[in-house]
Amino acid sequence: MIEGDTELLDDDFSMGNKRTRTNTVIPSTSRHLAKNRSNIGLALVGAVETIASAITEYANKRSGEHQPMLKCVEALDELELDDSVYYKVLQILEIGAKRETFMALGPLSREGWLLAELGQE
């Protein structure tokens, strides 16, 4: 708007200047831009929080996958198998379903099941 112009729109904000007796008008669009920037900022914060949550969930899932294998190795160590058999069994236990079966069996049944898996009954 032109200095001294007294016509104000409904959304405009007028601020009088006492020294020069002129009105400074801040158009409503600048307030809307500030509001839009604020909304964009909030949307970005929300997006970053969602991404961080997904990454955390993925990392927790991945770390949980290694825990059962550690328990299998501990249970396998108790069987005192020959090294050649031990390493073949480790390959079998890399398969999730077989690992679960191995851990579900009681300590006395594990060796027989492993030998059956190896075809060495």
N, C-alpha and C positions, 0 to 999 in steps of 0.2 A: 504494500500500500504506500501511498505517497505521504510524506510527512505533512501533518496537519489535517489529513483526511480523517473525518470523524465517523465515517460509515464503518461500522463493525459488523461482522457476521456473527451469528449466534455462538459458534464454537471458538471464536477468536478471544484472545486475552489482551486486555488493555492495561498499560501501566503508565501512569502519568509521570512526567518529569517536572518537578517543581521549579527548577532553575530556568528552563526555557519555555515552560508552559506548552510543550508539545506532547503528543501522545505517541508512545512507541507501541506498535501493534505486533504481537507475535502470532503469526498465522496458525490456525488449528492444525495444519499439516505437520508442522514441526513437533507438536505434542503427540500426534498420531505416530510419527516416525519413532519418537522416543518410546512410546508404548509398544510399537511393533518390535523394536530392538529388544525390549525387555522380554516380550513373549518369545522371541527367537532365542534369547539367552536361556530362558527357562526350558525351552524345548531341547536345546543342546545339552543342558545339564541332565535332563531326563534321559536323553539318548546315551550319554556317557555312562550314566548309572546302569542302564540296561546292558550295555556292552560289558562293563566291569562285572556285573552279576553273572553274565553268561560265561565269561572267561573264568571266573572263580568256580562256577559249577563244573565247567569242563576240566579244570585242573584237579578239583576234588575227585571227579570221576576217574581220571587217569591215574591219580595216586592210589585210589582204591583198587584198581586193577592189579597193581603190583603186590599188594598185601597178600592175597590168596596164594600167589606163587611162592612167597616167602614161607608161608605156613606149610605148603606142599614140600618144599625143600627140607624144612625141619622134620616133617613126618617121614620123608624119604631117607634122611640121614639115620633115623632110628632103625631102619630095616637092614643096614649094613650090607648093601649089595656090592658086587664086584664093580669096579670102575666102568667097564664096558657096558654092563647092564644099566648102571646108574645113569650114564649119559643118554642112552636110548630112552630110558624112562622120562628123563627131563624133556625130551622132544615130544613124547606122548602127552605130558602134563601141560605143554604149552597150549593145547586145545582146551578151551574153556569148559566144555561139557565133561571131558575126561577128568579134568582137574577137580571139578565138582564131585564127580562120582568117587574119585580117589579119596577126597576128604570126607565124604559122607560115610564111607566104609569104616568099620572099626579097625583098630591097629592090627588085629590078627588076620583080617581078610584082605588087607591092602596088598601084601606080597603075592598072594594067589591071583588076585585080579590083575596085577601088573604082569605077572608071568603069562597069564592068558592073553593079555593085550600084545605081548611080545611073541606069542605063539610058542612059548616054551613050557607048556604045562607039564 
